């Protein structure tokens, strides 16, 4: 059991909604195909089926009628389908009321308002953003739509995938956030594996998300022969690849890096990381140029990852996580994390994002980076998560606290108020030590301590603990919150490691 975290056994809980599931496997039923041009149906809920058939998603369908989408939209809008209505009128003003009345299409559209704004996927309208919906309205139907998508409901699939992949993500060393990020990627992959072949829009959306993560395999491996379920799948793949790869993938640059020797790639990666300053300009226009330049560098890192250049995956992951992009790319940074034979840098970056992969059974020297303060702190957390409380306390007190880390004092308070490791004197001592630097936080913790029913410990006992901590405590004004930093930690360490690899290769060659 993890320490000090609430493990979400089911990330999304829901109340079952007694709606008929329109399963994606029923999309190409002959009765729908035969009715595509006549539109005799009076069932408004079938809009998603007809629209997908008209897109070419089913075999042996006559698609010569260029006005078929307009006819379908008009017909189903008159029947009362909300998705069709928004296509015809581009009006979302009644979406909250429609959702409250039980309209699945309205509810599916509504949850896309939780996603990152201004991304290029097909599920978003500026008019939806303009409504300034409350969090309650945006999140009220999330669990239901995700459950319907899991059951294969064609009305919910795109909205669910957009929610999983594009919802803004908070990531830090907090283990709970890492669990949620892992769960979202896992659930997105489950949707793709279960329904991607039956519903090609999912694959297209996922490919776009991967390109934003700088996973350019889809663009780079375009000549591989693929078996498509229909001509629609092939044409959609060809069109979306050409459209989406255009701004991300430079074939000539990719081939140039591919033609390099291992030594040349290492030198190129080092130059790529040192060419641009990691310090953001304050001027808004200059910042836009700076971010665009960095984005081009990320494209190059994506090429290096595909060619397995050492440390490229780690740096790409951290840059996606840390650079102030709009839209939020933190989940795309998380996507690159791996615990398979991780490098020291991968352990640092993964643990920074809440997926702590330091091994609590091994010494820090075997896996940590001594020159980076957060590496020691995150290693200490691995002991905490493994419930090796005595070892954590020793490392945190003697190694992390002397770096000035105030979070350690807060964690001490939490640790020593645990039922299984209670030490009221140390808990109160942590509050008093923190009060020197952060009086407001300390005041809040004192209230929390007393609300738990604990009694204020003997002053002399507290004084004795503080005296034992004194050699390790930061002086007034020197307290900090130790975090992993791009400019001070990741870039210097990576370039230094690359330099060592380069020098070694040169010696081996000579």
C-alpha positions as CSV (number, residue, x, y, z in Angstrom):
1,X,0.0,0.0,0.0
2,X,1.4,3.4,-1.0
3,X,2.1,6.0,1.6
4,X,0.1,9.3,1.8
5,X,-1.8,8.8,-1.4
6,X,-5.3,8.0,-2.3
7,X,-5.2,5.3,-4.9
8,X,-8.1,5.6,-7.2
9,X,-9.3,2.1,-7.8
10,X,-11.7,3.3,-10.4
11,X,-10.7,6.7,-11.8
12,X,-14.2,7.3,-13.0
13,X,-17.3,6.3,-11.0
14,X,-20.7,6.7,-12.5
15,X,-24.4,6.1,-12.0
16,X,-25.7,3.7,-14.6
17,X,-27.8,5.4,-17.2
18,X,-30.6,3.3,-18.7
19,X,-29.9,4.2,-22.4
20,X,-29.8,1.8,-25.3
21,X,-26.2,1.3,-26.4
22,X,-25.7,2.0,-30.1
23,X,-22.8,-0.4,-30.6
24,X,-20.3,0.5,-33.2
25,X,-20.4,-3.0,-34.6
26,X,-24.0,-2.3,-35.8
27,X,-22.9,0.7,-37.9
28,X,-22.8,-1.1,-41.2
29,X,-26.1,-2.9,-41.0
30,X,-27.7,-3.4,-44.4
31,X,-30.9,-1.7,-43.4
32,X,-29.0,1.6,-42.6
33,X,-26.9,1.4,-45.8
34,X,-30.0,0.9,-47.9
35,X,-31.8,3.8,-46.2
36,X,-28.8,6.2,-46.7
37,X,-30.3,8.0,-49.7
38,X,-34.0,7.6,-48.9
39,X,-33.7,8.6,-45.2
40,X,-37.0,6.9,-44.1
41,X,-35.8,6.4,-40.5
42,X,-37.6,8.2,-37.8
43,X,-35.0,7.2,-35.1
44,X,-33.1,10.4,-34.2
45,X,-30.5,8.4,-32.3
46,X,-29.2,6.7,-35.4
47,X,-27.5,9.8,-36.7
48,X,-24.0,8.6,-35.8
49,X,-24.5,5.4,-37.8
50,X,-25.7,7.3,-40.9
51,X,-23.0,9.9,-40.7
52,X,-20.3,7.3,-40.5
53,X,-21.7,5.3,-43.4
54,X,-21.8,8.5,-45.5
55,X,-18.2,9.1,-44.6
56,X,-17.3,5.8,-46.4
57,X,-16.8,3.7,-43.3
58,X,-18.7,0.7,-44.7
59,X,-18.0,-1.4,-47.7
60,X,-20.0,-1.3,-51.0
61,X,-21.8,1.9,-50.4
62,X,-22.7,4.3,-53.2
63,X,-21.2,7.7,-52.2
64,X,-21.7,9.6,-55.4
65,X,-24.2,12.0,-53.8
66,X,-22.1,14.9,-52.8
67,X,-24.9,16.5,-50.9
68,X,-25.4,13.5,-48.6
69,X,-24.0,15.0,-45.5
70,X,-26.3,18.1,-45.7
71,X,-29.3,15.9,-46.3
72,X,-28.4,13.6,-43.4
73,X,-27.8,16.6,-41.1
74,X,-31.0,18.3,-42.1
75,X,-33.1,15.1,-41.7
76,X,-31.8,14.1,-38.3
77,X,-31.9,17.7,-37.0
78,X,-35.6,17.7,-37.8
79,X,-35.9,14.4,-35.9
80,X,-34.3,16.1,-32.9
81,X,-30.8,14.7,-32.9
82,X,-28.6,17.3,-31.1
83,X,-25.4,16.5,-33.0
84,X,-27.1,17.0,-36.3
85,X,-28.7,20.2,-35.0
86,X,-25.4,21.7,-34.1
87,X,-24.0,20.8,-37.5
88,X,-26.9,22.6,-39.2
89,X,-27.2,25.6,-36.9
90,X,-23.9,25.8,-35.1
91,X,-25.9,26.6,-32.0
92,X,-24.9,25.3,-28.5
93,X,-27.0,27.6,-26.4
94,X,-29.4,24.8,-25.3
95,X,-26.8,22.1,-24.7
96,X,-27.0,22.1,-20.9
97,X,-30.8,21.8,-21.0
98,X,-30.7,19.1,-23.7
99,X,-28.1,17.2,-21.6
100,X,-30.3,17.4,-18.5
101,X,-33.2,16.0,-20.5
102,X,-31.1,12.9,-21.2
103,X,-29.8,13.6,-24.7
104,X,-26.7,11.4,-25.2
105,X,-25.4,13.4,-28.1
106,X,-25.6,16.6,-26.0
107,X,-23.9,14.9,-23.1
108,X,-21.1,13.6,-25.3
109,X,-20.5,17.0,-26.8
110,X,-20.6,18.6,-23.4
111,X,-17.7,16.6,-21.9
112,X,-15.4,17.7,-24.7
113,X,-15.5,21.1,-23.0
114,X,-13.1,19.5,-20.5
115,X,-10.4,19.0,-23.1
116,X,-7.6,21.4,-23.9
117,X,-8.8,24.4,-25.9
118,X,-7.8,25.2,-29.5
119,X,-6.6,21.8,-30.5
120,X,-7.2,20.7,-34.0
121,X,-9.4,17.7,-33.3
122,X,-12.9,17.5,-34.7
123,X,-14.9,17.6,-31.5
124,X,-14.6,21.2,-30.5
125,X,-16.3,24.5,-31.4
126,X,-15.4,28.0,-30.3
127,X,-19.1,28.5,-29.7
128,X,-19.0,25.8,-27.1
129,X,-16.1,27.5,-25.4
130,X,-17.9,30.8,-25.5
131,X,-20.6,29.5,-23.2
132,X,-18.2,29.6,-20.3
133,X,-19.8,26.4,-18.8
134,X,-19.3,25.7,-15.1
135,X,-17.2,22.8,-14.0
136,X,-20.3,21.1,-12.8
137,X,-21.9,21.3,-16.2
138,X,-18.8,20.1,-18.0
139,X,-18.2,17.2,-15.7
140,X,-21.7,16.0,-14.8
141,X,-21.9,13.4,-17.5
142,X,-18.3,12.4,-17.9
143,X,-18.6,9.0,-16.1
144,X,-21.7,8.1,-18.1
145,X,-20.2,8.9,-21.5
146,X,-16.9,7.1,-20.7
147,X,-18.9,4.1,-19.7
148,X,-21.0,4.2,-22.9
149,X,-17.7,4.4,-24.9
150,X,-16.3,1.5,-23.1
151,X,-19.4,-0.5,-24.1
152,X,-18.8,0.6,-27.8
153,X,-21.5,3.2,-28.1
154,X,-20.8,5.0,-31.4
155,X,-22.1,8.3,-30.0
156,X,-19.6,8.4,-27.2
157,X,-16.3,7.0,-28.7
158,X,-14.7,10.2,-30.1
159,X,-15.7,12.3,-27.1
160,X,-14.3,9.7,-24.7
161,X,-11.0,9.5,-26.5
162,X,-10.7,13.3,-26.7
163,X,-11.4,13.4,-22.9
164,X,-8.8,10.8,-22.1
165,X,-6.0,12.3,-24.2
166,X,-6.7,16.1,-24.3
167,X,-8.0,16.9,-20.9
168,X,-5.4,19.2,-19.2
169,X,-3.1,17.2,-16.9
170,X,-1.5,18.1,-13.6
171,X,1.7,16.2,-13.0
172,X,4.2,16.5,-10.3
173,X,6.1,14.1,-8.0
174,X,2.7,13.3,-6.5
175,X,2.1,9.6,-7.0
176,X,-1.7,10.0,-7.3
177,X,-1.3,12.2,-10.3
178,X,1.0,9.7,-11.9
179,X,-1.6,6.9,-11.3
180,X,-4.3,9.0,-13.0
181,X,-2.1,9.8,-16.0
182,X,-1.3,6.1,-16.5
183,X,-4.9,5.2,-16.2
184,X,-6.0,7.8,-18.9
185,X,-3.4,6.5,-21.4
186,X,-4.4,2.9,-20.6
187,X,-8.1,3.6,-21.1
188,X,-7.4,5.4,-24.4
189,X,-5.4,2.4,-25.6
190,X,-8.2,0.1,-24.6
191,X,-10.7,2.1,-26.7
192,X,-8.4,2.0,-29.6
193,X,-7.7,-1.7,-29.3
194,X,-11.4,-2.6,-28.9
195,X,-12.9,-0.3,-31.5
196,X,-10.3,1.4,-33.6
197,X,-10.6,-1.0,-36.5
198,X,-14.4,-0.6,-36.5
199,X,-14.3,3.2,-36.1
200,X,-11.5,4.8,-38.0
201,X,-11.9,8.3,-36.5
202,X,-10.4,6.9,-33.3
203,X,-7.2,6.0,-35.0
204,X,-7.0,9.3,-36.8
205,X,-7.4,11.2,-33.5
206,X,-4.9,9.1,-31.8
207,X,-2.3,9.6,-34.6
208,X,-2.8,13.3,-34.2
209,X,-2.1,13.1,-30.5
210,X,1.0,11.0,-31.1
211,X,2.3,13.6,-33.5
212,X,1.8,16.3,-30.9
213,X,3.9,14.0,-28.6
214,X,6.5,14.0,-31.4
215,X,6.0,10.3,-32.0
216,X,6.6,10.5,-35.8
217,X,6.5,6.7,-36.6
218,X,3.2,7.1,-38.5
219,X,4.8,9.8,-40.8
220,X,8.2,8.1,-41.1
221,X,7.0,4.6,-41.9
222,X,4.4,5.7,-44.5
223,X,5.6,3.2,-47.1
224,X,4.8,0.1,-45.0
225,X,2.1,-2.0,-46.6
226,X,-1.1,-2.0,-44.5
227,X,-4.3,-4.0,-44.8
228,X,-7.2,-1.6,-44.7
229,X,-10.8,-2.7,-43.8
230,X,-12.2,-0.4,-46.5
231,X,-11.2,2.2,-49.0
232,X,-12.5,4.8,-46.5
233,X,-9.9,3.6,-43.9
234,X,-7.2,3.9,-46.6
235,X,-8.2,7.3,-47.8
236,X,-8.7,8.7,-44.3
237,X,-5.2,7.4,-43.3
238,X,-3.6,8.9,-46.5
239,X,-5.4,12.2,-46.2
240,X,-4.9,12.7,-42.4
241,X,-1.2,11.6,-42.7
242,X,-0.6,14.2,-45.4
243,X,-2.4,16.9,-43.5
244,X,-1.1,16.2,-40.0
245,X,2.4,15.3,-40.9
246,X,3.0,18.4,-42.9
247,X,3.8,20.7,-40.0
248,X,5.6,18.1,-37.9
249,X,7.6,15.8,-40.1
250,X,10.5,16.8,-42.4
251,X,11.4,13.8,-44.4
252,X,14.7,15.2,-45.6
253,X,15.8,16.1,-42.1
254,X,14.7,12.7,-40.8
255,X,16.7,10.9,-43.5
256,X,19.7,13.1,-42.9
257,X,19.8,12.1,-39.2
258,X,19.2,8.5,-40.2
259,X,22.3,8.6,-42.4
260,X,24.5,9.8,-39.5
261,X,26.9,7.6,-37.6
262,X,26.3,7.0,-33.9
263,X,28.9,9.6,-33.1
264,X,27.4,12.2,-35.4
265,X,23.9,11.6,-33.9
266,X,25.3,12.2,-30.4
267,X,26.9,15.4,-31.5
268,X,23.8,16.5,-33.3
269,X,21.6,15.9,-30.3
270,X,24.0,17.8,-28.1
271,X,24.0,20.7,-30.5
272,X,20.2,20.6,-30.7
273,X,19.9,21.0,-26.9
274,X,22.5,23.7,-26.5
275,X,21.5,25.8,-29.6
276,X,18.5,27.4,-27.9
277,X,18.5,29.0,-24.5
278,X,16.3,27.4,-21.9
279,X,15.5,30.9,-20.5
280,X,12.1,32.1,-21.8
281,X,11.9,35.8,-23.0
282,X,9.4,38.0,-21.2
283,X,8.3,39.8,-24.4
284,X,5.1,38.1,-25.7
285,X,6.1,38.2,-29.4
286,X,9.6,37.0,-28.7
287,X,8.1,34.2,-26.5
288,X,6.0,33.0,-29.4
289,X,9.0,32.8,-31.7
290,X,11.0,31.1,-28.9
291,X,8.3,28.4,-28.4
292,X,8.1,27.9,-32.1
293,X,11.8,27.4,-32.3
294,X,11.7,24.9,-29.4
295,X,8.9,23.1,-31.1
296,X,11.1,22.6,-34.2
297,X,13.8,21.2,-31.9
298,X,11.3,18.8,-30.4
299,X,10.6,17.5,-33.9
300,X,14.3,16.8,-34.2
301,X,14.2,15.0,-30.8
302,X,11.4,12.9,-32.1
303,X,13.6,11.8,-35.0
304,X,16.4,10.9,-32.6
305,X,14.0,8.9,-30.5
306,X,13.1,6.8,-33.5
307,X,16.8,6.2,-34.2
308,X,17.3,5.4,-30.5
309,X,19.9,8.1,-29.8
310,X,20.8,7.8,-26.1
311,X,18.9,10.2,-23.7
312,X,16.7,11.6,-26.5
313,X,13.6,10.0,-25.2
314,X,14.2,11.3,-21.7
315,X,14.8,14.9,-22.8
316,X,11.8,14.9,-25.2
317,X,9.6,13.6,-22.4
318,X,10.7,16.4,-20.0
319,X,10.5,19.1,-22.6
320,X,6.9,18.2,-23.5
321,X,6.1,18.2,-19.8
322,X,7.9,21.4,-18.8
323,X,7.7,23.9,-21.6
324,X,4.7,26.3,-21.3
325,X,2.8,25.2,-24.4
326,X,-0.8,25.8,-25.3
327,X,-2.2,23.2,-25.5
328,X,-1.0,21.4,-22.4
329,X,1.4,18.6,-23.4
330,X,2.1,17.1,-20.0
331,X,0.3,13.8,-20.7
332,X,2.3,13.5,-24.0
333,X,5.5,13.9,-22.0
334,X,4.2,11.2,-19.6
335,X,3.6,9.0,-22.7
336,X,7.4,8.5,-23.2
337,X,8.2,7.3,-19.7
338,X,9.4,3.7,-19.3
339,X,10.7,1.6,-16.5
340,X,12.4,-0.9,-18.8
341,X,16.2,-0.6,-18.0
342,X,15.8,3.1,-17.2
343,X,18.8,5.4,-17.3
344,X,19.5,7.6,-14.4
345,X,17.9,10.5,-16.3
346,X,14.8,8.5,-17.0
347,X,14.4,7.6,-13.3
348,X,14.7,11.3,-12.5
349,X,12.2,12.5,-15.1
350,X,9.7,9.7,-14.6
351,X,9.7,10.3,-10.8
352,X,9.3,14.0,-11.3
353,X,6.1,13.3,-13.2
354,X,4.6,11.1,-10.5
355,X,5.8,7.7,-11.8
356,X,8.5,7.0,-9.2
357,X,10.8,4.3,-10.5
358,X,13.7,4.6,-8.1
359,X,14.3,1.2,-6.7
360,X,14.0,1.3,-2.8
361,X,16.0,-1.9,-2.6
362,X,19.1,-0.3,-4.1
363,X,21.4,2.4,-3.0
364,X,21.1,5.9,-4.3
365,X,24.6,5.8,-5.8
366,X,23.5,3.0,-8.1
367,X,20.6,4.9,-9.7
368,X,20.6,8.6,-8.7
369,X,22.2,11.7,-10.0
370,X,24.2,13.3,-7.2
371,X,24.5,16.7,-8.9
372,X,20.7,17.1,-9.1
373,X,19.0,17.8,-5.7
374,X,15.6,16.6,-6.8
375,X,17.1,13.2,-7.6
376,X,18.0,12.6,-3.9
377,X,14.5,13.9,-2.9
378,X,12.7,11.6,-5.3
379,X,14.8,8.6,-4.3
380,X,13.8,9.3,-0.7
381,X,10.1,9.3,-1.8
382,X,10.6,5.8,-3.2
383,X,11.5,4.7,0.3
384,X,8.4,6.4,1.6
385,X,6.2,4.7,-1.0
386,X,7.7,1.4,0.0
387,X,6.8,2.2,3.6
388,X,10.5,2.0,4.6
389,X,9.8,4.9,7.0
390,X,12.9,4.7,9.1
391,X,15.1,4.7,6.0
392,X,13.1,7.6,4.5
393,X,13.4,9.6,7.7
394,X,17.2,9.1,7.8
395,X,17.8,10.0,4.1
396,X,15.4,12.9,4.1
397,X,16.8,14.4,7.3
398,X,20.5,14.0,6.5
399,X,20.5,14.4,2.7
400,X,17.4,16.3,1.5
401,X,16.7,18.7,4.3
402,X,20.3,20.2,4.2
403,X,19.5,21.2,0.6
404,X,17.0,23.6,2.0
405,X,13.9,21.6,1.0
406,X,10.9,22.8,2.9
407,X,8.6,20.1,1.5
408,X,10.5,17.6,3.6
409,X,9.3,19.3,6.8
410,X,5.7,19.2,5.5
411,X,6.2,15.5,4.7
412,X,7.6,14.9,8.2
413,X,4.4,16.3,9.6
414,X,2.3,13.9,7.5
415,X,4.5,11.0,8.3
416,X,4.6,11.5,12.0
417,X,0.8,11.9,12.2
418,X,0.2,8.5,10.6
419,X,-1.4,5.9,12.9
420,X,1.3,3.4,11.9
421,X,4.2,5.8,12.5
422,X,2.8,8.3,15.0
423,X,5.3,10.6,16.8
424,X,3.6,13.7,18.0
425,X,6.7,15.4,19.2
426,X,8.4,15.1,15.8
427,X,5.2,16.1,14.0
428,X,4.9,19.3,16.1
429,X,8.7,19.9,15.7
430,X,8.2,19.8,11.9
431,X,5.6,22.5,12.2
432,X,7.8,24.8,14.3
433,X,10.7,24.3,11.9
434,X,8.5,25.1,9.0
435,X,7.1,28.2,10.7
436,X,10.4,30.0,10.4
437,X,10.1,29.9,6.6
438,X,6.4,29.5,5.9
439,X,4.3,30.8,8.8
440,X,1.0,30.5,7.0
441,X,1.5,26.9,6.1
442,X,2.7,26.2,9.6
443,X,-0.4,27.9,11.1
444,X,-2.6,25.7,8.9
445,X,-0.8,22.6,10.0
446,X,-1.2,23.5,13.7
447,X,-4.9,23.7,13.2
448,X,-4.9,20.4,11.4
449,X,-2.8,18.8,14.2
450,X,-5.2,19.9,16.9
451,X,-8.3,19.0,14.8
452,X,-6.9,15.4,14.7
453,X,-7.3,15.3,18.4
454,X,-3.5,15.4,19.2
455,X,-2.2,17.2,22.2
456,X,0.5,19.8,22.0
457,X,3.7,17.9,23.1
458,X,6.0,19.0,25.9
459,X,8.1,22.0,24.9
460,X,11.3,20.5,26.2
461,X,10.8,17.4,24.1
462,X,10.2,19.5,21.0
463,X,13.2,21.6,21.8
464,X,15.3,18.4,22.0
465,X,14.1,17.2,18.6
466,X,14.8,20.6,17.0
467,X,18.3,20.6,18.4
468,X,18.9,17.2,16.9
469,X,17.7,18.5,13.5
470,X,19.6,21.8,13.7
471,X,22.7,20.6,11.7
472,X,20.4,19.8,8.8
473,X,17.8,22.7,8.9
474,X,18.1,25.5,6.4
475,X,18.8,29.0,7.8
476,X,16.2,31.7,7.6
477,X,15.8,32.9,4.1
478,X,17.5,29.9,2.6
479,X,14.5,27.5,2.5
480,X,13.4,26.4,-1.0
481,X,11.2,23.8,-2.6
482,X,13.5,21.4,-4.4
483,X,12.2,20.6,-7.9
484,X,13.7,19.3,-11.1
485,X,14.6,22.3,-13.3
486,X,15.1,22.3,-17.1
487,X,17.8,24.9,-17.4
488,X,19.7,24.1,-14.2
489,X,19.4,20.3,-14.1
490,X,18.2,18.4,-17.2
491,X,20.0,20.3,-20.0
492,X,23.4,20.6,-18.2
493,X,23.3,16.9,-17.1
494,X,22.3,15.7,-20.5
495,X,24.8,17.6,-22.4
496,X,27.5,16.6,-20.0
497,X,26.6,12.9,-20.4
498,X,26.5,13.3,-24.2
499,X,29.9,14.8,-24.1
500,X,31.3,11.8,-22.2
501,X,29.7,9.4,-24.7
502,X,31.2,11.4,-27.6
503,X,34.7,11.5,-26.1
504,X,34.5,7.7,-25.4
505,X,33.4,7.0,-28.9
506,X,36.2,9.1,-30.4
507,X,38.7,7.2,-28.3
508,X,37.3,3.9,-29.4
509,X,37.5,5.0,-33.0
510,X,41.0,6.1,-32.7
